[in-house]
């Protein structure tokens, strides 16, 4: 199967939704599924984008068998996260 996980938070964030998404994607990949994640650069719980990521650069990386696309998020302001601007909920979709 092919899966898409769309969420503001994902690996390497160690708590909350980022932790769940960071474990779910690799688990699905180990089952033989193709998994892609679209997420913001990691910023939680520090409230600032973590190095070596950038709030303004689009990146794609492979982590634990999962293709991770890092995209700009309207939630990220100049100095970090601006909570409550856009209510985003995690989405998991099977695409095949």
N, CA, C and O atoms as a CHARMM CRD file, in Angstrom:
* protein
*
  384
    1    1 UNK  N      0.83600  -1.18200   0.00000 PROA 1      0.00000
    2    1 UNK  CA     0.00000   0.00000   0.00000 PROA 1      0.00000
    3    1 UNK  C      0.87700   1.24000   0.00000 PROA 1      0.00000
    4    1 UNK  O      2.05900   1.19700   0.33900 PROA 1      0.00000
    5    2 UNK  N      0.26400   2.33400  -0.38800 PROA 2      0.00000
    6    2 UNK  CA     0.94100   3.62700  -0.36400 PROA 2      0.00000
    7    2 UNK  C      0.19800   4.52300   0.62500 PROA 2      0.00000
    8    2 UNK  O     -1.03100   4.57700   0.62700 PROA 2      0.00000
    9    3 UNK  N      0.95900   5.22000   1.46100 PROA 3      0.00000
   10    3 UNK  CA     0.38900   6.08600   2.48600 PROA 3      0.00000
   11    3 UNK  C      0.98200   7.48700   2.37800 PROA 3      0.00000
   12    3 UNK  O      2.14700   7.66700   2.02200 PROA 3      0.00000
   13    4 UNK  N      0.14100   8.47500   2.69700 PROA 4      0.00000
   14    4 UNK  CA     0.58800   9.86200   2.83900 PROA 4      0.00000
   15    4 UNK  C      0.19300  10.31500   4.23200 PROA 4      0.00000
   16    4 UNK  O     -0.96400  10.18900   4.63300 PROA 4      0.00000
   17    5 UNK  N      1.16300  10.84400   4.96900 PROA 5      0.00000
   18    5 UNK  CA     0.88800  11.44400   6.27600 PROA 5      0.00000
   19    5 UNK  C      1.15100  12.93300   6.10900 PROA 5      0.00000
   20    5 UNK  O      2.25800  13.33700   5.75200 PROA 5      0.00000
   21    6 UNK  N      0.13100  13.74800   6.36700 PROA 6      0.00000
   22    6 UNK  CA     0.27900  15.20300   6.28300 PROA 6      0.00000
   23    6 UNK  C      0.03800  15.77500   7.67900 PROA 6      0.00000
   24    6 UNK  O     -1.05600  15.65400   8.23100 PROA 6      0.00000
   25    7 UNK  N      1.06500  16.39200   8.23400 PROA 7      0.00000
   26    7 UNK  CA     0.96800  16.91500   9.59200 PROA 7      0.00000
   27    7 UNK  C      2.01700  18.00000   9.78700 PROA 7      0.00000
   28    7 UNK  O      3.10100  17.94000   9.20500 PROA 7      0.00000
   29    8 UNK  N      1.69400  18.97800  10.59800 PROA 8      0.00000
   30    8 UNK  CA     2.66800  20.02000  10.90800 PROA 8      0.00000
   31    8 UNK  C      3.85800  19.45300  11.66100 PROA 8      0.00000
   32    8 UNK  O      4.97900  19.94000  11.51300 PROA 8      0.00000
   33    9 UNK  N      3.61900  18.41600  12.47700 PROA 9      0.00000
   34    9 UNK  CA     4.66700  17.86800  13.33300 PROA 9      0.00000
   35    9 UNK  C      5.03800  16.45000  12.92900 PROA 9      0.00000
   36    9 UNK  O      4.17500  15.62500  12.62900 PROA 9      0.00000
   37   10 UNK  N      6.34400  16.18200  12.92800 PROA 10     0.00000
   38   10 UNK  CA     6.84100  14.84400  12.63300 PROA 10     0.00000
   39   10 UNK  C      8.25700  14.71100  13.18000 PROA 10     0.00000
   40   10 UNK  O      8.75900  15.61000  13.85500 PROA 10     0.00000
   41   11 UNK  N      8.89300  13.58600  12.88400 PROA 11     0.00000
   42   11 UNK  CA    10.24600  13.31000  13.32200 PROA 11     0.00000
   43   11 UNK  C     11.18600  14.46200  12.93300 PROA 11     0.00000
   44   11 UNK  O     11.05400  14.93800  11.80500 PROA 11     0.00000
   45   12 UNK  N     12.08400  14.93700  13.72900 PROA 12     0.00000
   46   12 UNK  CA    12.62900  14.36400  14.94400 PROA 12     0.00000
   47   12 UNK  C     12.00400  14.87600  16.23800 PROA 12     0.00000
   48   12 UNK  O     12.59700  14.70800  17.30300 PROA 12     0.00000
   49   13 UNK  N     10.82500  15.49400  16.17900 PROA 13     0.00000
   50   13 UNK  CA    10.19400  15.97400  17.40200 PROA 13     0.00000
   51   13 UNK  C      9.89100  14.78900  18.31900 PROA 13     0.00000
   52   13 UNK  O      9.37400  13.76800  17.86600 PROA 13     0.00000
   53   14 UNK  N     10.20800  14.92300  19.59000 PROA 14     0.00000
   54   14 UNK  CA    10.18600  13.78100  20.50900 PROA 14     0.00000
   55   14 UNK  C      8.90900  13.66200  21.33100 PROA 14     0.00000
   56   14 UNK  O      8.78900  12.74200  22.14000 PROA 14     0.00000
   57   15 UNK  N      7.95400  14.56800  21.14500 PROA 15     0.00000
   58   15 UNK  CA     6.72900  14.51200  21.94200 PROA 15     0.00000
   59   15 UNK  C      5.50800  14.69800  21.05900 PROA 15     0.00000
   60   15 UNK  O      5.61500  15.18400  19.93300 PROA 15     0.00000
   61   16 UNK  N      4.34900  14.30900  21.57100 PROA 16     0.00000
   62   16 UNK  CA     3.06400  14.57300  20.93300 PROA 16     0.00000
   63   16 UNK  C      2.92700  13.98700  19.54200 PROA 16     0.00000
   64   16 UNK  O      3.37400  12.87200  19.27400 PROA 16     0.00000
   65   17 UNK  N      2.29700  14.75900  18.65200 PROA 17     0.00000
   66   17 UNK  CA     2.02200  14.32300  17.29300 PROA 17     0.00000
   67   17 UNK  C      3.30100  13.99800  16.53700 PROA 17     0.00000
   68   17 UNK  O      3.32800  13.04200  15.76100 PROA 17     0.00000
   69   18 UNK  N      4.35700  14.76900  16.74600 PROA 18     0.00000
   70   18 UNK  CA     5.62800  14.50300  16.07200 PROA 18     0.00000
   71   18 UNK  C      6.16700  13.12700  16.40400 PROA 18     0.00000
   72   18 UNK  O      6.67300  12.42900  15.52600 PROA 18     0.00000
   73   19 UNK  N      6.06300  12.73200  17.65500 PROA 19     0.00000
   74   19 UNK  CA     6.53100  11.40400  18.07400 PROA 19     0.00000
   75   19 UNK  C      5.67100  10.30700  17.45200 PROA 19     0.00000
   76   19 UNK  O      6.19800   9.31400  16.95200 PROA 19     0.00000
   77   20 UNK  N      4.35200  10.48200  17.48100 PROA 20     0.00000
   78   20 UNK  CA     3.45200   9.47600  16.90600 PROA 20     0.00000
   79   20 UNK  C      3.71700   9.31000  15.41500 PROA 20     0.00000
   80   20 UNK  O      3.86100   8.18500  14.93500 PROA 20     0.00000
   81   21 UNK  N      3.78300  10.42100  14.67300 PROA 21     0.00000
   82   21 UNK  CA     4.05200  10.34800  13.23200 PROA 21     0.00000
   83   21 UNK  C      5.43100   9.76700  12.95200 PROA 21     0.00000
   84   21 UNK  O      5.61800   9.02600  11.98700 PROA 21     0.00000
   85   22 UNK  N      6.39900  10.11100  13.80600 PROA 22     0.00000
   86   22 UNK  CA     7.75300   9.60300  13.64300 PROA 22     0.00000
   87   22 UNK  C      7.86800   8.10400  13.87200 PROA 22     0.00000
   88   22 UNK  O      8.82100   7.48200  13.40200 PROA 22     0.00000
   89   23 UNK  N      6.92200   7.51800  14.58000 PROA 23     0.00000
   90   23 UNK  CA     6.90800   6.07100  14.79600 PROA 23     0.00000
   91   23 UNK  C      5.98800   5.36300  13.81400 PROA 23     0.00000
   92   23 UNK  O      6.28300   4.24500  13.39100 PROA 23     0.00000
   93   24 UNK  N      4.87600   5.99800  13.44400 PROA 24     0.00000
   94   24 UNK  CA     3.90800   5.37300  12.54300 PROA 24     0.00000
   95   24 UNK  C      4.48300   5.15500  11.14200 PROA 24     0.00000
   96   24 UNK  O      4.36500   4.06300  10.58700 PROA 24     0.00000
   97   25 UNK  N      5.10100   6.18800  10.57300 PROA 25     0.00000
   98   25 UNK  CA     5.64300   6.07800   9.21800 PROA 25     0.00000
   99   25 UNK  C      6.64400   4.94000   9.06500 PROA 25     0.00000
  100   25 UNK  O      6.48700   4.11000   8.17000 PROA 25     0.00000
  101   26 UNK  N      7.67300   4.87700   9.91800 PROA 26     0.00000
  102   26 UNK  CA     8.62600   3.76900   9.81400 PROA 26     0.00000
  103   26 UNK  C      7.98100   2.39800  10.05900 PROA 26     0.00000
  104   26 UNK  O      8.37300   1.41100   9.43600 PROA 26     0.00000
  105   27 UNK  N      7.01100   2.33400  10.94900 PROA 27     0.00000
  106   27 UNK  CA     6.33000   1.05500  11.19100 PROA 27     0.00000
  107   27 UNK  C      5.62500   0.58500   9.92100 PROA 27     0.00000
  108   27 UNK  O      5.73100  -0.58300   9.54800 PROA 27     0.00000
  109   28 UNK  N      4.90300   1.49100   9.25500 PROA 28     0.00000
  110   28 UNK  CA     4.23700   1.12900   7.99900 PROA 28     0.00000
  111   28 UNK  C      5.26500   0.71900   6.95100 PROA 28     0.00000
  112   28 UNK  O      5.04700  -0.23600   6.20600 PROA 28     0.00000
  113   29 UNK  N      6.38500   1.44000   6.89000 PROA 29     0.00000
  114   29 UNK  CA     7.43200   1.10400   5.91100 PROA 29     0.00000
  115   29 UNK  C      8.00900  -0.28800   6.18200 PROA 29     0.00000
  116   29 UNK  O      8.30100  -1.02800   5.24200 PROA 29     0.00000
  117   30 UNK  N      8.17400  -0.64600   7.44500 PROA 30     0.00000
  118   30 UNK  CA     8.68600  -1.98300   7.77200 PROA 30     0.00000
  119   30 UNK  C      7.69800  -3.08400   7.38800 PROA 30     0.00000
  120   30 UNK  O      8.09800  -4.23600   7.22100 PROA 30     0.00000
  121   31 UNK  N      6.42300  -2.74700   7.24500 PROA 31     0.00000
  122   31 UNK  CA     5.41500  -3.71700   6.80800 PROA 31     0.00000
  123   31 UNK  C      5.42800  -3.88000   5.28800 PROA 31     0.00000
  124   31 UNK  O      4.66900  -4.67400   4.73100 PROA 31     0.00000
  125   32 UNK  N      6.30900  -3.10800   4.62000 PROA 32     0.00000
  126   32 UNK  CA     6.43200  -3.19200   3.16900 PROA 32     0.00000
  127   32 UNK  C      5.65100  -2.13300   2.41800 PROA 32     0.00000
  128   32 UNK  O      5.59100  -2.17100   1.18900 PROA 32     0.00000
  129   33 UNK  N      5.04500  -1.18100   3.13400 PROA 33     0.00000
  130   33 UNK  CA     4.27300  -0.12600   2.48800 PROA 33     0.00000
  131   33 UNK  C      5.17600   1.04900   2.10000 PROA 33     0.00000
  132   33 UNK  O      6.24300   1.24400   2.68200 PROA 33     0.00000
  133   34 UNK  N      4.73500   1.82100   1.11500 PROA 34     0.00000
  134   34 UNK  CA     5.44000   3.04700   0.71000 PROA 34     0.00000
  135   34 UNK  C      4.80500   4.19700   1.48500 PROA 34     0.00000
  136   34 UNK  O      3.59000   4.38800   1.43600 PROA 34     0.00000
  137   35 UNK  N      5.62700   4.96200   2.19900 PROA 35     0.00000
  138   35 UNK  CA     5.12100   6.03300   3.05200 PROA 35     0.00000
  139   35 UNK  C      5.82100   7.34000   2.69900 PROA 35     0.00000
  140   35 UNK  O      7.04500   7.39700   2.57600 PROA 35     0.00000
  141   36 UNK  N      5.01000   8.39500   2.53700 PROA 36     0.00000
  142   36 UNK  CA     5.54900   9.73900   2.35600 PROA 36     0.00000
  143   36 UNK  C      4.89800  10.64800   3.39000 PROA 36     0.00000
  144   36 UNK  O      3.70000  10.54500   3.65500 PROA 36     0.00000
  145   37 UNK  N      5.68800  11.52600   3.96200 PROA 37     0.00000
  146   37 UNK  CA     5.21500  12.47400   4.96400 PROA 37     0.00000
  147   37 UNK  C      5.42800  13.88000   4.42500 PROA 37     0.00000
  148   37 UNK  O      6.50100  14.19900   3.91400 PROA 37     0.00000
  149   38 UNK  N      4.41400  14.71200   4.53900 PROA 38     0.00000
  150   38 UNK  CA     4.55000  16.13500   4.24200 PROA 38     0.00000
  151   38 UNK  C      4.39100  16.86000   5.56700 PROA 38     0.00000
  152   38 UNK  O      3.36200  16.73800   6.23100 PROA 38     0.00000
  153   39 UNK  N      5.41300  17.61300   5.94800 PROA 39     0.00000
  154   39 UNK  CA     5.43600  18.22600   7.27300 PROA 39     0.00000
  155   39 UNK  C      6.24200  19.51700   7.24700 PROA 39     0.00000
  156   39 UNK  O      6.92400  19.82100   6.26800 PROA 39     0.00000
  157   40 UNK  N      6.15300  20.26100   8.32200 PROA 40     0.00000
  158   40 UNK  CA     6.95700  21.47900   8.48800 PROA 40     0.00000
  159   40 UNK  C      8.33400  21.09700   9.02200 PROA 40     0.00000
  160   40 UNK  O      8.53000  19.97200   9.48100 PROA 40     0.00000
  161   41 UNK  N      9.27700  22.01300   8.96800 PROA 41     0.00000
  162   41 UNK  CA    10.56400  21.75200   9.61900 PROA 41     0.00000
  163   41 UNK  C     10.32700  21.55700  11.11800 PROA 41     0.00000
  164   41 UNK  O      9.40900  22.16900  11.66500 PROA 41     0.00000
  165   42 UNK  N     11.11500  20.73400  11.79600 PROA 42     0.00000
  166   42 UNK  CA    10.88700  20.50200  13.21700 PROA 42     0.00000
  167   42 UNK  C     11.12300  21.76700  14.04000 PROA 42     0.00000
  168   42 UNK  O     12.13900  22.44500  13.89000 PROA 42     0.00000
  169   43 UNK  N     10.16500  22.06700  14.90900 PROA 43     0.00000
  170   43 UNK  CA    10.27900  23.26400  15.74500 PROA 43     0.00000
  171   43 UNK  C      9.73800  23.05600  17.15400 PROA 43     0.00000
  172   43 UNK  O      9.88600  23.94500  17.99300 PROA 43     0.00000
  173   44 UNK  N      9.12700  21.93600  17.44000 PROA 44     0.00000
  174   44 UNK  CA     8.49300  21.73600  18.72900 PROA 44     0.00000
  175   44 UNK  C      9.28700  20.73400  19.55300 PROA 44     0.00000
  176   44 UNK  O      9.72800  19.73900  18.97800 PROA 44     0.00000
  177   45 UNK  N      9.49900  20.90700  20.81500 PROA 45     0.00000
  178   45 UNK  CA     8.95600  21.92700  21.72400 PROA 45     0.00000
  179   45 UNK  C      9.83000  23.17600  21.86500 PROA 45     0.00000
  180   45 UNK  O      9.51400  24.04000  22.68300 PROA 45     0.00000
  181   46 UNK  N     10.90900  23.29800  21.10300 PROA 46     0.00000
  182   46 UNK  CA    11.82800  24.43800  21.24800 PROA 46     0.00000
  183   46 UNK  C     11.22900  25.76400  20.79300 PROA 46     0.00000
  184   46 UNK  O     11.71600  26.82400  21.18700 PROA 46     0.00000
  185   47 UNK  N     10.17000  25.72800  19.96100 PROA 47     0.00000
  186   47 UNK  CA     9.52900  26.92100  19.41200 PROA 47     0.00000
  187   47 UNK  C     10.38900  27.66200  18.40100 PROA 47     0.00000
  188   47 UNK  O     10.04500  28.77600  18.00600 PROA 47     0.00000
  189   48 UNK  N     11.48700  27.07600  17.97800 PROA 48     0.00000
  190   48 UNK  CA    12.31100  27.59800  16.89800 PROA 48     0.00000
  191   48 UNK  C     12.69000  26.43200  16.00800 PROA 48     0.00000
  192   48 UNK  O     12.85800  25.31000  16.48700 PROA 48     0.00000
  193   49 UNK  N     12.82800  26.68700  14.71600 PROA 49     0.00000
  194   49 UNK  CA    13.20600  25.63000  13.77800 PROA 49     0.00000
  195   49 UNK  C     14.56700  25.08600  14.17200 PROA 49     0.00000
  196   49 UNK  O     15.51300  25.83900  14.39900 PROA 49     0.00000
  197   50 UNK  N     14.65000  23.75900  14.25000 PROA 50     0.00000
  198   50 UNK  CA    15.87900  23.10300  14.68700 PROA 50     0.00000
  199   50 UNK  C     16.88600  23.01400  13.54600 PROA 50     0.00000
  200   50 UNK  O     16.51200  22.82900  12.38800 PROA 50     0.00000
  201   51 UNK  N     18.16200  23.14600  13.88200 PROA 51     0.00000
  202   51 UNK  CA    19.24500  22.96000  12.91300 PROA 51     0.00000
  203   51 UNK  C     19.29800  21.49400  12.50200 PROA 51     0.00000
  204   51 UNK  O     19.05400  20.64400  13.35700 PROA 51     0.00000
  205   52 UNK  N     19.58800  21.14900  11.30200 PROA 52     0.00000
  206   52 UNK  CA    20.03800  21.95500  10.18100 PROA 52     0.00000
  207   52 UNK  C     18.89300  22.38200   9.26600 PROA 52     0.00000
  208   52 UNK  O     19.12800  22.74800   8.11500 PROA 52     0.00000
  209   53 UNK  N     17.65800  22.34100   9.76300 PROA 53     0.00000
  210   53 UNK  CA    16.49600  22.65100   8.94200 PROA 53     0.00000
  211   53 UNK  C     16.28800  24.15100   8.81400 PROA 53     0.00000
  212   53 UNK  O     16.86800  24.93200   9.56900 PROA 53     0.00000
  213   54 UNK  N     15.46200  24.54900   7.85900 PROA 54     0.00000
  214   54 UNK  CA    15.19400  25.95500   7.59600 PROA 54     0.00000
  215   54 UNK  C     13.69400  26.17300   7.46600 PROA 54     0.00000
  216   54 UNK  O     12.99700  25.33900   6.88800 PROA 54     0.00000
  217   55 UNK  N     13.19100  27.28200   7.99400 PROA 55     0.00000
  218   55 UNK  CA    11.76700  27.60100   7.88800 PROA 55     0.00000
  219   55 UNK  C     11.38500  28.03800   6.48300 PROA 55     0.00000
  220   55 UNK  O     10.20000  28.05400   6.15000 PROA 55     0.00000
  221   56 UNK  N     12.35600  28.39100   5.65300 PROA 56     0.00000
  222   56 UNK  CA    12.04100  28.92800   4.32800 PROA 56     0.00000
  223   56 UNK  C     12.47800  28.03100   3.17500 PROA 56     0.00000
  224   56 UNK  O     12.24000  28.36800   2.01600 PROA 56     0.00000
  225   57 UNK  N     13.11100  26.89700   3.46700 PROA 57     0.00000
  226   57 UNK  CA    13.63800  26.03300   2.41800 PROA 57     0.00000
  227   57 UNK  C     12.80900  24.74800   2.33700 PROA 57     0.00000
  228   57 UNK  O     12.48000  24.15200   3.36300 PROA 57     0.00000
  229   58 UNK  N     12.47800  24.33200   1.12900 PROA 58     0.00000
  230   58 UNK  CA    11.79300  23.06500   0.91300 PROA 58     0.00000
  231   58 UNK  C     12.84700  21.97000   0.80100 PROA 58     0.00000
  232   58 UNK  O     13.83500  22.13300   0.08500 PROA 58     0.00000
  233   59 UNK  N     12.64600  20.85500   1.50300 PROA 59     0.00000
  234   59 UNK  CA    13.62100  19.77400   1.50900 PROA 59     0.00000
  235   59 UNK  C     12.92000  18.42600   1.43800 PROA 59     0.00000
  236   59 UNK  O     11.77800  18.29300   1.87900 PROA 59     0.00000
  237   60 UNK  N     13.58700  17.44200   0.89300 PROA 60     0.00000
  238   60 UNK  CA    13.11300  16.06500   0.91100 PROA 60     0.00000
  239   60 UNK  C     14.24700  15.19700   1.43100 PROA 60     0.00000
  240   60 UNK  O     15.39200  15.32200   0.99600 PROA 60     0.00000
  241   61 UNK  N     13.91500  14.31900   2.36500 PROA 61     0.00000
  242   61 UNK  CA    14.90700  13.41600   2.92200 PROA 61     0.00000
  243   61 UNK  C     14.27800  12.03900   3.13100 PROA 61     0.00000
  244   61 UNK  O     13.05600  11.89900   3.16700 PROA 61     0.00000
  245   62 UNK  N     15.12200  11.04400   3.26700 PROA 62     0.00000
  246   62 UNK  CA    14.68800   9.67700   3.52400 PROA 62     0.00000
  247   62 UNK  C     15.07900   9.34200   4.95200 PROA 62     0.00000
  248   62 UNK  O     16.26000   9.37800   5.29800 PROA 62     0.00000
  249   63 UNK  N     14.08200   9.01000   5.79600 PROA 63     0.00000
  250   63 UNK  CA    14.34000   8.66500   7.19300 PROA 63     0.00000
  251   63 UNK  C     13.64700   7.35500   7.52900 PROA 63     0.00000
  252   63 UNK  O     12.42300   7.26300   7.44800 PROA 63     0.00000
  253   64 UNK  N     14.40100   6.35900   7.89900 PROA 64     0.00000
  254   64 UNK  CA    13.84800   5.05900   8.31800 PROA 64     0.00000
  255   64 UNK  C     12.86300   4.48500   7.31100 PROA 64     0.00000
  256   64 UNK  O     11.82000   3.95100   7.68900 PROA 64     0.00000
  257   65 UNK  N     13.19600   4.59600   6.02000 PROA 65     0.00000
  258   65 UNK  CA    12.34900   4.03100   4.98000 PROA 65     0.00000
  259   65 UNK  C     11.17700   4.89200   4.57300 PROA 65     0.00000
  260   65 UNK  O     10.33400   4.45500   3.78800 PROA 65     0.00000
  261   66 UNK  N     11.10300   6.10900   5.08900 PROA 66     0.00000
  262   66 UNK  CA    10.00100   7.03300   4.80900 PROA 66     0.00000
  263   66 UNK  C     10.54500   8.24700   4.06400 PROA 66     0.00000
  264   66 UNK  O     11.58200   8.79400   4.43800 PROA 66     0.00000
  265   67 UNK  N      9.84500   8.67000   3.00800 PROA 67     0.00000
  266   67 UNK  CA    10.20800   9.88800   2.29200 PROA 67     0.00000
  267   67 UNK  C      9.54100  11.05800   3.02100 PROA 67     0.00000
  268   67 UNK  O      8.31600  11.10700   3.12900 PROA 67     0.00000
  269   68 UNK  N     10.34100  11.99000   3.51500 PROA 68     0.00000
  270   68 UNK  CA     9.82500  13.12100   4.28300 PROA 68     0.00000
  271   68 UNK  C     10.04200  14.40300   3.48300 PROA 68     0.00000
  272   68 UNK  O     11.17000  14.75200   3.13800 PROA 68     0.00000
  273   69 UNK  N      8.94000  15.10000   3.19500 PROA 69     0.00000
  274   69 UNK  CA     8.98600  16.38500   2.49600 PROA 69     0.00000
  275   69 UNK  C      8.78300  17.48400   3.54000 PROA 69     0.00000
  276   69 UNK  O      7.74700  17.53300   4.20300 PROA 69     0.00000
  277   70 UNK  N      9.76600  18.35500   3.68000 PROA 70     0.00000
  278   70 UNK  CA     9.67300  19.48900   4.60300 PROA 70     0.00000
  279   70 UNK  C      9.27000  20.71700   3.79300 PROA 70     0.00000
  280   70 UNK  O      9.95200  21.09800   2.84200 PROA 70     0.00000
  281   71 UNK  N      8.15600  21.33000   4.17900 PROA 71     0.00000
  282   71 UNK  CA     7.64000  22.48500   3.46000 PROA 71     0.00000
  283   71 UNK  C      7.40800  23.64000   4.43300 PROA 71     0.00000
  284   71 UNK  O      7.28900  23.43500   5.64100 PROA 71     0.00000
  285   72 UNK  N      7.34800  24.83500   3.89700 PROA 72     0.00000
  286   72 UNK  CA     7.07300  26.01300   4.71400 PROA 72     0.00000
  287   72 UNK  C      5.67700  25.88900   5.31300 PROA 72     0.00000
  288   72 UNK  O      4.75100  25.44400   4.63500 PROA 72     0.00000
  289   73 UNK  N      5.51800  26.27200   6.56000 PROA 73     0.00000
  290   73 UNK  CA     4.22500  26.23200   7.23500 PROA 73     0.00000
  291   73 UNK  C      3.81600  27.63300   7.64100 PROA 73     0.00000
  292   73 UNK  O      4.63800  28.40300   8.13700 PROA 73     0.00000
  293   74 UNK  N      2.55300  27.97000   7.43400 PROA 74     0.00000
  294   74 UNK  CA     2.05700  29.28300   7.85900 PROA 74     0.00000
  295   74 UNK  C      2.09400  29.41800   9.37200 PROA 74     0.00000
  296   74 UNK  O      2.01200  30.53000   9.89400 PROA 74     0.00000
  297   75 UNK  N      2.21800  28.30000  10.08800 PROA 75     0.00000
  298   75 UNK  CA     2.31300  28.35800  11.54900 PROA 75     0.00000
  299   75 UNK  C      3.66400  28.86600  12.01300 PROA 75     0.00000
  300   75 UNK  O      3.79100  29.32500  13.14800 PROA 75     0.00000
  301   76 UNK  N      4.67800  28.79300  11.15800 PROA 76     0.00000
  302   76 UNK  CA     6.01500  29.20500  11.57200 PROA 76     0.00000
  303   76 UNK  C      6.22200  30.67800  11.25800 PROA 76     0.00000
  304   76 UNK  O      6.16000  31.09700  10.10200 PROA 76     0.00000
  305   77 UNK  N      6.46600  31.44200  12.28900 PROA 77     0.00000
  306   77 UNK  CA     6.74700  32.85900  12.11400 PROA 77     0.00000
  307   77 UNK  C      8.23900  33.09400  12.05000 PROA 77     0.00000
  308   77 UNK  O      9.02500  32.14800  12.00500 PROA 77     0.00000
  309   78 UNK  N      8.62300  34.34500  12.04600 PROA 78     0.00000
  310   78 UNK  CA    10.04100  34.69200  11.96800 PROA 78     0.00000
  311   78 UNK  C     10.82500  34.13100  13.15600 PROA 78     0.00000
  312   78 UNK  O     11.96500  33.69900  12.98600 PROA 78     0.00000
  313   79 UNK  N     10.23800  34.13100  14.35300 PROA 79     0.00000
  314   79 UNK  CA    10.95400  33.68700  15.55500 PROA 79     0.00000
  315   79 UNK  C     10.49200  32.32800  16.05000 PROA 79     0.00000
  316   79 UNK  O     10.87600  31.92300  17.14700 PROA 79     0.00000
  317   80 UNK  N      9.68300  31.61100  15.28400 PROA 80     0.00000
  318   80 UNK  CA     9.25900  30.28400  15.74300 PROA 80     0.00000
  319   80 UNK  C      7.79900  30.05000  15.44500 PROA 80     0.00000
  320   80 UNK  O      7.24700  30.62300  14.50600 PROA 80     0.00000
  321   81 UNK  N      7.17900  29.21700  16.23600 PROA 81     0.00000
  322   81 UNK  CA     5.79600  28.82100  15.98600 PROA 81     0.00000
  323   81 UNK  C      4.83000  29.90400  16.45700 PROA 81     0.00000
  324   81 UNK  O      5.00700  30.48600  17.52700 PROA 81     0.00000
  325   82 UNK  N      3.84600  30.15500  15.67400 PROA 82     0.00000
  326   82 UNK  CA     2.77000  31.07000  16.03400 PROA 82     0.00000
  327   82 UNK  C      1.50500  30.22900  16.18300 PROA 82     0.00000
  328   82 UNK  O      0.74600  30.07700  15.22500 PROA 82     0.00000
  329   83 UNK  N      1.28100  29.70300  17.33200 PROA 83     0.00000
  330   83 UNK  CA     0.19100  28.76700  17.56600 PROA 83     0.00000
  331   83 UNK  C     -1.16600  29.42100  17.33500 PROA 83     0.00000
  332   83 UNK  O     -1.37200  30.59500  17.64500 PROA 83     0.00000
  333   84 UNK  N     -2.08300  28.63500  16.78400 PROA 84     0.00000
  334   84 UNK  CA    -3.44900  29.08000  16.63300 PROA 84     0.00000
  335   84 UNK  C     -3.75600  29.83800  15.36400 PROA 84     0.00000
  336   84 UNK  O     -4.91700  30.16700  15.12400 PROA 84     0.00000
  337   85 UNK  N     -2.76900  30.13100  14.54300 PROA 85     0.00000
  338   85 UNK  CA    -3.05000  30.87900  13.31100 PROA 85     0.00000
  339   85 UNK  C     -3.83800  30.04500  12.32200 PROA 85     0.00000
  340   85 UNK  O     -4.78800  30.53800  11.71300 PROA 85     0.00000
  341   86 UNK  N     -3.46100  28.80500  12.15700 PROA 86     0.00000
  342   86 UNK  CA    -4.16700  27.90700  11.24400 PROA 86     0.00000
  343   86 UNK  C     -4.34100  26.57600  11.96500 PROA 86     0.00000
  344   86 UNK  O     -3.35300  25.91400  12.28300 PROA 86     0.00000
  345   87 UNK  N     -5.58100  26.17500  12.22600 PROA 87     0.00000
  346   87 UNK  CA    -5.77300  24.90100  12.91600 PROA 87     0.00000
  347   87 UNK  C     -5.51400  23.73100  11.97100 PROA 87     0.00000
  348   87 UNK  O     -6.33900  23.44100  11.10400 PROA 87     0.00000
  349   88 UNK  N     -4.38700  23.06400  12.13100 PROA 88     0.00000
  350   88 UNK  CA    -4.03500  21.92900  11.28000 PROA 88     0.00000
  351   88 UNK  C     -4.15900  20.64200  12.06300 PROA 88     0.00000
  352   88 UNK  O     -3.65300  20.54000  13.18100 PROA 88     0.00000
  353   89 UNK  N     -4.82400  19.66000  11.48900 PROA 89     0.00000
  354   89 UNK  CA    -4.93900  18.35100  12.11500 PROA 89     0.00000
  355   89 UNK  C     -4.17400  17.35200  11.26900 PROA 89     0.00000
  356   89 UNK  O     -4.16500  17.45400  10.04200 PROA 89     0.00000
  357   90 UNK  N     -3.53100  16.38300  11.91600 PROA 90     0.00000
  358   90 UNK  CA    -2.81000  15.36300  11.14900 PROA 90     0.00000
  359   90 UNK  C     -3.76300  14.58400  10.24000 PROA 90     0.00000
  360   90 UNK  O     -4.91000  14.32200  10.60100 PROA 90     0.00000
  361   91 UNK  N     -3.27200  14.22300   9.06900 PROA 91     0.00000
  362   91 UNK  CA    -4.05700  13.45500   8.11000 PROA 91     0.00000
  363   91 UNK  C     -3.25400  12.23900   7.67800 PROA 91     0.00000
  364   91 UNK  O     -2.08100  12.35800   7.32500 PROA 91     0.00000
  365   92 UNK  N     -3.87900  11.08200   7.70400 PROA 92     0.00000
  366   92 UNK  CA    -3.27900   9.84700   7.21100 PROA 92     0.00000
  367   92 UNK  C     -4.19000   9.31600   6.12400 PROA 92     0.00000
  368   92 UNK  O     -5.36700   9.06000   6.38100 PROA 92     0.00000
  369   93 UNK  N     -3.67700   9.14500   4.92100 PROA 93     0.00000
  370   93 UNK  CA    -4.49400   8.66900   3.80400 PROA 93     0.00000
  371   93 UNK  C     -3.81100   7.50900   3.11500 PROA 93     0.00000
  372   93 UNK  O     -2.60900   7.53800   2.85000 PROA 93     0.00000
  373   94 UNK  N     -4.60400   6.48000   2.82900 PROA 94     0.00000
  374   94 UNK  CA    -4.11000   5.38400   1.99600 PROA 94     0.00000
  375   94 UNK  C     -4.38700   5.78600   0.56400 PROA 94     0.00000
  376   94 UNK  O     -5.51500   6.15100   0.23200 PROA 94     0.00000
  377   95 UNK  N     -3.37600   5.72500  -0.29200 PROA 95     0.00000
  378   95 UNK  CA    -3.56500   6.16300  -1.66900 PROA 95     0.00000
  379   95 UNK  C     -3.58400   5.00100  -2.65700 PROA 95     0.00000
  380   95 UNK  O     -3.81800   5.22200  -3.84500 PROA 95     0.00000
  381   96 UNK  N     -3.34800   3.79000  -2.21100 PROA 96     0.00000
  382   96 UNK  CA    -3.51800   2.62600  -3.07900 PROA 96     0.00000
  383   96 UNK  C     -3.62100   1.37600  -2.25300 PROA 96     0.00000
  384   96 UNK  O     -3.76800   0.28400  -2.80200 PROA 96     0.00000
